[in-house]
Amino acid sequence: MSSIRRHLARLRNFAPKALMGQWCDFWLADEAPEHQNFSPESLGGSTVRMVLVVSDPDGVFNHAVATGATSLWPVVDQKYGWRIGRVVDPFGHHWEIGKPIDRSS
């Protein structure tokens, strides 16, 4: 088994446990085809859905747009119980920014 396949196998076993409810680093890098890192623009779209859960989705969304992201749809309350919006960053990565709506009050 190649070292890349071993790494991916470890990542598949590790990532769900490490990311669910835990703090972790999350890195994005420039496109580097020689390392099999492609941008969403090169692929004609993203292969992942990223949701950034934050306490102030409106503020984070507005900051993202002010610093170069493009609004795809604004932050609004959704019928499925989330306040969420979507931006695309200058590199073509799509980000949903939101949080669950507290309906206990």
C-alpha positions as CSV (number, residue, x, y, z in Angstrom):
1,M,0.0,0.0,0.0
2,S,1.4,3.4,-0.9
3,S,2.1,6.0,1.8
4,I,-0.7,8.2,0.4
5,R,-3.2,5.4,0.7
6,R,-2.0,4.6,4.2
7,H,-2.4,8.2,5.1
8,L,-5.9,8.4,3.6
9,A,-6.9,5.2,5.4
10,R,-5.8,6.7,8.7
11,L,-7.5,10.0,7.9
12,R,-10.8,8.2,7.2
13,N,-10.6,6.6,10.6
14,F,-9.4,9.6,12.5
15,A,-11.2,12.6,10.9
16,P,-14.8,11.9,12.0
17,K,-13.7,11.3,15.6
18,A,-11.3,14.3,15.7
19,L,-13.7,16.8,14.0
20,M,-17.0,16.1,15.7
21,G,-17.3,18.4,18.7
22,Q,-13.6,19.0,18.9
23,W,-11.4,22.0,18.2
24,C,-9.1,21.4,15.2
25,D,-7.0,23.3,12.7
26,F,-8.5,23.6,9.2
27,W,-6.2,24.6,6.4
28,L,-6.9,25.6,2.8
29,A,-4.0,25.9,0.4
30,D,-3.4,27.4,-3.0
31,E,-3.8,25.1,-6.0
32,A,-0.8,22.7,-6.5
33,P,-1.6,20.1,-9.1
34,E,1.8,18.5,-8.6
35,H,0.5,17.5,-5.1
36,Q,-3.0,16.6,-6.3
37,N,-4.4,19.9,-4.7
38,F,-6.9,21.4,-7.1
39,S,-9.1,24.5,-6.7
40,P,-12.8,24.4,-7.1
41,E,-12.4,26.7,-10.1
42,S,-10.2,24.2,-11.9
43,L,-12.7,21.4,-11.1
44,G,-15.7,23.4,-12.2
45,G,-17.1,23.3,-8.6
46,S,-16.3,22.1,-5.2
47,T,-16.3,18.5,-4.1
48,V,-17.1,19.4,-0.4
49,R,-19.7,21.3,1.5
50,M,-18.2,23.4,4.3
51,V,-20.4,24.8,7.0
52,L,-18.7,27.2,9.4
53,V,-20.7,27.2,12.7
54,V,-20.3,30.4,14.6
55,S,-22.1,32.4,17.3
56,D,-22.5,35.5,15.1
57,P,-23.2,34.3,11.5
58,D,-24.3,37.8,10.4
59,G,-21.0,39.4,11.6
60,V,-18.8,36.6,10.2
61,F,-20.7,36.7,6.9
62,N,-20.4,40.5,6.6
63,H,-16.7,40.3,7.4
64,A,-16.2,37.6,4.7
65,V,-17.9,39.8,2.1
66,A,-16.0,42.9,3.2
67,T,-12.7,41.1,2.8
68,G,-13.3,39.6,-0.7
69,A,-15.9,36.8,-0.6
70,T,-19.0,37.0,-2.8
71,S,-22.4,36.6,-1.3
72,L,-24.4,33.7,-2.9
73,W,-27.3,34.0,-0.5
74,P,-27.6,36.1,2.6
75,V,-27.9,35.0,6.2
76,V,-31.5,34.3,7.0
77,D,-33.6,32.1,9.3
78,Q,-34.3,28.8,7.5
79,K,-37.4,26.7,8.1
80,Y,-35.2,23.7,9.0
81,G,-34.0,25.6,12.2
82,W,-30.7,27.3,11.1
83,R,-29.7,30.9,10.6
84,I,-27.4,30.5,7.6
85,G,-26.0,32.1,4.5
86,R,-23.5,31.2,1.8
87,V,-20.4,32.9,0.3
88,V,-17.8,31.9,-2.2
89,D,-14.2,32.9,-1.4
90,P,-11.8,34.4,-4.0
91,F,-10.4,30.9,-4.6
92,G,-13.8,29.3,-5.4
93,H,-14.4,27.6,-2.1
94,H,-18.1,27.8,-1.0
95,W,-18.8,28.4,2.7
96,E,-22.1,28.2,4.5
97,I,-21.9,30.4,7.7
98,G,-24.5,29.9,10.3
99,K,-25.8,28.4,13.5
100,P,-28.8,26.5,14.8
101,I,-31.6,28.7,15.9
102,D,-32.4,28.6,19.6
103,R,-36.1,27.8,19.7
104,S,-36.2,27.2,23.5
105,S,-37.4,30.7,24.3
